[in-house]
Amino acid sequence: MTETYFELNILPLHRKMYRTAIVILTDSDEATDVVQDAFVRLWEKRGDLKELQKPEGYCVTVVKRLCIDRLRRRALQRNTPVENAEAETAVSPSRIEDSERLQLALRLMQRLPERQRKVLEMSSFEGMDNAKIAEATGLSNINVRALLSRGRRQLRELLEKNQ
């Protein structure tokens, strides 16, 4: 990849890369850092990359992976107590409570209408976006959004009643 190619094809993607990072990290400073790290990595690997077929997709993927790395590091720092090594093996009451709440939510999901439950499972557990759900179910995007919204609302109401 030449310097000219980098300036013409990679640098203009800054806004898209930043938007991706801010959506994932929800912190503007961290998002800026990630985008800067991505540019540094891309520049350092310019000899290996030659000219990319889809520079936008490649750059967004680099940003996503850097964001995921940051989130993992952040989670490790939060979950690893420095002073108390025994805490790693202990099961916290909040973790038990979260597990019980998840089990309750799964049971309550069974009460939802079939289509709502199916769409919620695809979105929440399989990580599918609305377009993929629409394609898999044969529903329109609007129907998928409506089913997700209604399903989430009903599930929230059921959870509030059962607490």
N, C-alpha and C positions, 0 to 999 in steps of 0.2 A: 504494500500500500504506500503510495507516494504522499508527500506532504500536501500536494494540491488536492488529491483525492480525499484525504482526511479533512481538509478545510471545506471542500465543496459538499461532501456526502455525510460526514460524521458530525461535525460541529453544528450544523443546522438542526440536528436531532435533539439538541439540548433540552428544549421545552417538553418534548414527548418523554424523554428519559426522566426529567424532573417530575412530571406528572405521575409517571409510573412509581417512582420512588416515594412520593408524598402519599400516594394512595396506600402503599404497603406499610410505610413506617409511621405515618401521621405526625411527623416532626420535620419542620422545614429545614432546620439546621442539619439533621441527619441526612435528609434527602439530598441536600446540596453536597454534603460530604460524599455520599454514595455516587452521585453523578460525576463529581470530580475524580473519584477513584476509578470509575469506569473509563473516563477519558484517558487517565494515566495508563491504565492497563491496555486499552486499545492502542495507544501511541507506542507503548513498549513492545507490543506484539505486532506492530505494523509490518514487519518483515515476514512474519509467518502468514499473515492474513491475505496478502495480495489484494485483489479487488473483490469485495464481497458481492454476492448475487443479490442479497436483500439486506442492506446495511441497517435499515430501520429495525427489522426483526432481530437481527444479531445484537444491536445495541440495547434494545429493550430487554432481551434475554440476559445480557450481561448485568444490567441494572437489577433485574429481578433476582438473579442469583446472589449478587452482592447484598441486597436487602435481606434475603433469607439468611445469609451468613450472619449479618448483624443481629437479626432477631434471635437466631440460635445462640449467639454469644451472649446477648442480653439475658435470655432465659437461663443459660448456664450460670451466669453471674448471680442472678436472683435466687436460683434454687440451690446453689452450693454454699452452705455456711462455712465460713473460714474457721471460726472458733470451735464449733461443735461437730465433730466428725460423726457422732452417733445420730445426729439429726437426719443424715442421709438414709439410714435404715428405718427410722421411725415413721409410722404412718400418722400424718397429722389429722386432727379432727376435721379441718376444713376440706381436706382431700376426701375423706369418707363422706362428708356432707355433699360434696360435688358429685361423687359417684352415685350416691343415693338419689340425688336430684336428677341426674342423667337417666337412671333406671326408671324413675317416675315419669320423666318426659317420654321415654320410649314406650312405656305402657300406655300413656295417655294418647300418644300418636296413633295407636291402634283404634281409638275411638273416632278419629277423623274420617270423613268420607274418603273413599278409595283414591280418587284422583288427587285430592289435596295431600293425602299421606304419601302417595307415590312421588308427586312433584317435590314435596318437602325432603323426602329421602334422597332423591337425585341431587337436589341442591346442597343439602347439608352434609350428607355422608359421602356422596360420590364426587362432590365438588364441581358439578356441572353448572355451566352458566345457562341463562334463560334460552339462548338460541339452541344450544345442544339439547336441552330438555324438550323444547318445542319440536325439534327434529326427531327425537327418540319417541315422543308420545303422539306426534301428529297433530298437536295443538298449535295454535298461533302464539306468538310472543305475548300478545295482550292477555290471552287466556292463562298462559303460564304465570305471568306476573300477578294476575288476579287470584289464581289458586294459591300461589305462594303467600300473598298478603293475607288472604282469608285463613289459610291454614296456620300461619304464624300467630295471627290474632286469636284464633280459637284455641290453639295450644297454650298461649299465654294465659287466656282466661281459665282454662282447665287447670293449669299449674297454680294459679292464684287461689282457686277454689279448694285445691287439695293441700294447701299448706296450713 
